[in-house]
């Protein structure tokens, strides 16, 4: 592609690996099959449930071992997408949700009509979503499954990162380690149960992912310098003193 031309077209890939980079950004939206992609930060199998954004000058290798079809948007620098000041210097791997499916359809329609002006506006609009602070897949999983056993290896695999890079990435995202984040979430959920329910301490412990009540007690004493039962009593007494 000429580096100054906006292109939106359907492409297929072969089983022969290719490695290159380019001066333009690229948004890859699956239509059928999957594509193996490897960058310095990612090693993933891009399927029909996810999309991938490549920033300029990002070396990547790719190949596919199955029947495939992808909508690929090559975005030259002249397209003033809302990345200024942030100019995406990192790849972005996101869930292809209903909103993105609608955008994919519109992109295909404008490309079919060869309406470059409308296509540019739509690309600008679509790329704006890449800037949103959407909760990454692994962090969303933590919030939906905090009561389960969760390993860092499992979380790293969800983001297609190796463990050491994932821990570093997670810390940049949250300011905490994955295990520290899980503990904090469990602590906050336990506080809610202690204040809002009559559940026993053992049941509360199990509802936030601890088999033994002693584990919850250690968590509270570490972060609150108080036991769960004392926390419950203290907050309920405060509620009596400040009636609504």
C-alpha distance (Angstrom), angle and dihedral (degrees) to the residues before:
residue distance angle dihedral
X1 . . .
X2 3.79 . .
X3 3.78 104.7 .
X4 3.83 94.2 -126.3
X5 3.82 97.2 51.8
X6 3.80 124.6 92.6
X7 3.78 108.1 -135.8
X8 3.78 130.0 -173.4
X9 3.77 113.9 177.0
X10 3.78 145.5 138.6
X11 3.80 113.9 -100.7
X12 3.78 136.8 -179.8
X13 3.79 128.7 -155.3
X14 3.79 134.3 -146.0
X15 3.78 133.0 -138.2
X16 3.83 90.0 -104.4
X17 3.83 109.2 101.8
X18 3.80 117.5 -125.0
X19 3.81 127.6 -169.4
X20 3.79 123.9 -164.6
X21 3.80 145.9 118.1
X22 3.79 133.5 -139.6
X23 3.79 140.1 -156.9
X24 3.80 93.7 -116.9
X25 3.81 133.4 68.5
X26 3.77 120.8 -108.5
X27 3.79 132.6 -153.4
X28 3.81 115.6 -162.4
X29 3.81 118.9 -161.4
X30 3.83 116.4 -178.2
X31 3.79 120.4 -131.4
X32 3.80 100.3 169.2
X33 3.79 137.5 -1.4
X34 3.77 126.0 -4.6
X35 3.79 140.7 -75.4
X36 3.79 127.6 -148.4
X37 3.81 109.6 -135.9
X38 3.79 128.6 -178.4
X39 3.81 127.4 -173.8
X40 3.79 131.9 157.9
X41 3.81 89.4 -85.4
X42 3.80 104.2 28.6
X43 3.75 139.3 50.1
X44 3.78 107.7 177.0
X45 3.76 147.6 145.2
X46 3.80 104.4 -126.2
X47 3.80 106.0 -145.9
X48 3.79 135.7 177.0
X49 3.82 92.0 -81.6
X50 3.81 98.0 60.3
X51 3.80 142.7 49.1
X52 3.78 130.9 -150.3
X53 3.81 133.7 -148.9
X54 3.81 121.6 -157.9
X55 3.81 118.7 -162.8
X56 3.82 121.9 -145.1
X57 3.80 118.2 -75.4
X58 3.81 92.6 16.6
X59 3.79 109.4 144.1
X60 3.80 110.1 -138.3
X61 3.77 139.4 166.6
X62 3.78 124.5 -150.0
X63 3.79 143.7 176.5
X64 3.80 139.8 152.8
X65 3.79 131.1 -141.7
X66 3.80 96.4 -166.4
X67 3.79 143.1 49.3
X68 3.77 105.4 -68.3
X69 3.78 145.5 170.4
X70 3.82 127.7 -173.9
X71 3.76 135.3 -177.5
X72 3.81 104.0 -134.4
X73 3.80 123.9 -169.5
X74 3.81 116.4 -163.3
X75 3.80 106.8 -158.7
X76 3.83 115.7 -162.4
X77 3.79 122.6 -154.5
X78 3.80 91.5 -106.2
X79 3.81 89.6 69.6
X80 3.79 103.0 88.4
X81 3.77 97.2 -142.4
X82 3.82 114.8 176.3
X83 3.77 94.3 -96.5
X84 3.78 98.3 98.5
X85 3.77 112.6 132.3
X86 3.78 86.8 17.8
X87 3.82 98.4 46.7
X88 3.75 96.0 -178.5
X89 3.77 104.7 -99.1
X90 3.77 93.6 168.0
X91 3.76 132.9 59.8
X92 3.79 119.3 -105.8
X93 3.81 124.0 -145.7
X94 3.81 113.8 -171.8
X95 3.78 141.8 167.5
X96 3.81 113.2 -96.1
X97 3.81 95.6 -128.3
X98 3.82 128.6 175.0
X99 3.79 91.7 -84.1
X100 3.77 92.3 55.8
X101 3.81 91.2 44.9
X102 3.80 88.9 56.7
X103 3.80 90.7 48.7
X104 3.80 90.2 48.8
X105 3.81 90.3 54.5
X106 3.81 92.4 49.6
X107 3.80 91.4 48.1
X108 3.80 90.2 53.2
X109 3.82 91.0 49.7
X110 3.82 94.9 50.0
X111 3.80 91.1 45.4
X112 3.81 89.7 51.1
X113 3.80 89.9 52.5
X114 3.83 91.1 46.5
X115 3.78 88.2 -131.9
X116 3.80 99.5 158.0
X117 3.81 95.4 178.7
X118 3.80 94.3 52.0
X119 3.80 90.4 41.8
X120 3.80 91.3 53.7
X121 3.80 91.4 50.7
X122 3.79 90.9 48.5
X123 3.81 92.6 48.8
X124 3.79 88.9 50.3
X125 3.81 89.5 50.7
X126 3.81 93.2 46.3
X127 3.79 94.8 48.5
X128 3.78 89.4 53.8
X129 3.80 87.2 71.2
X130 3.79 89.9 59.2
X131 3.79 87.9 64.0
X132 3.77 94.4 56.3
X133 3.76 118.4 108.2
X134 3.77 95.0 -117.0
X135 3.78 116.0 172.6
X136 3.82 108.4 -105.6
X137 3.79 118.7 -117.1
X138 3.80 96.0 -105.0
X139 3.81 94.5 47.2
X140 3.80 90.2 48.3
X141 3.81 87.3 52.4
X142 3.81 91.1 52.5
X143 3.80 91.5 53.1
X144 3.81 92.2 48.6
X145 3.82 96.2 43.1
X146 3.81 106.6 27.9
X147 3.82 90.9 131.9
X148 3.82 91.9 60.5
X149 3.80 130.6 79.6
X150 3.81 105.0 -88.5
X151 3.79 123.6 -173.5
X152 3.78 126.5 -160.9
X153 3.81 87.9 -129.1
X154 3.81 89.8 58.6
X155 3.80 92.7 48.8
X156 3.80 93.3 46.9
X157 3.80 90.4 52.0
X158 3.82 90.5 54.6
X159 3.81 89.8 59.3
X160 3.81 92.5 39.3
X161 3.82 91.0 -119.6
X162 3.76 130.2 131.1
X163 3.81 113.1 -111.8
X164 3.81 98.7 -105.2
X165 3.80 93.4 48.9
X166 3.82 90.9 44.4
X167 3.82 92.5 55.2
X168 3.81 90.1 50.3
X169 3.83 91.6 45.8
X170 3.81 92.1 46.9
X171 3.79 91.5 51.3
X172 3.80 91.0 52.8
X173 3.81 90.2 49.8
X174 3.81 98.3 46.3
X175 3.81 108.9 10.7
X176 3.80 88.3 -120.4
X177 3.78 141.4 83.3
X178 3.84 116.8 -102.4
X179 3.82 91.7 -108.8
X180 3.79 91.7 46.6
X181 3.80 89.9 50.9
X182 3.82 91.8 50.4
X183 3.81 91.1 49.2
X184 3.80 91.9 50.2
X185 3.79 92.2 50.1
X186 3.80 91.5 48.2
X187 3.79 90.4 49.3
X188 3.81 92.6 52.1
X189 3.80 92.1 47.6
X190 3.79 91.2 48.4
X191 3.80 90.2 52.3
X192 3.79 89.7 54.9
X193 3.81 92.4 50.6
X194 3.80 92.7 46.5
X195 3.80 93.3 51.8
X196 3.80 100.7 36.3
X197 3.84 102.6 37.8
X198 3.80 142.1 43.8
X199 3.80 92.4 -132.5
X200 3.80 116.0 141.0
X201 3.79 119.1 -106.3
X202 3.80 90.7 -110.0
X203 3.81 92.4 53.8
X204 3.82 91.3 46.6
X205 3.81 89.0 50.2
X206 3.79 91.8 52.4
X207 3.80 92.8 45.2
X208 3.79 91.0 59.3
X209 3.79 95.8 44.4
X210 3.81 107.2 -87.0
X211 3.78 121.4 117.9
X212 3.79 93.1 -162.2
X213 3.79 127.7 52.8
X214 3.79 88.7 -139.5
X215 3.82 90.1 67.1
X216 3.79 90.9 58.1
X217 3.79 90.6 46.4
X218 3.81 91.2 54.1
X219 3.80 90.0 48.8
X220 3.80 92.3 52.8
X221 3.78 94.8 45.0
X222 3.79 90.7 49.3
X223 3.81 95.9 50.7
X224 3.81 104.6 21.6
X225 3.82 101.7 26.3
X226 3.80 87.3 -132.5
X227 3.81 137.1 87.2
X228 3.84 121.5 -104.7
X229 3.82 92.0 -111.6
X230 3.80 91.5 49.9
X231 3.81 89.9 47.7
X232 3.81 90.4 52.7
X233 3.80 92.8 48.0
X234 3.80 93.7 46.1
X235 3.80 94.8 50.4
X236 3.78 94.4 44.8
X237 3.78 90.8 51.6
X238 3.80 88.9 50.8
X239 3.79 88.5 52.2
X240 3.82 90.8 54.8
X241 3.78 91.1 50.7
X242 3.81 92.4 52.0
X243 3.81 107.1 41.4
X244 3.78 118.5 -173.6
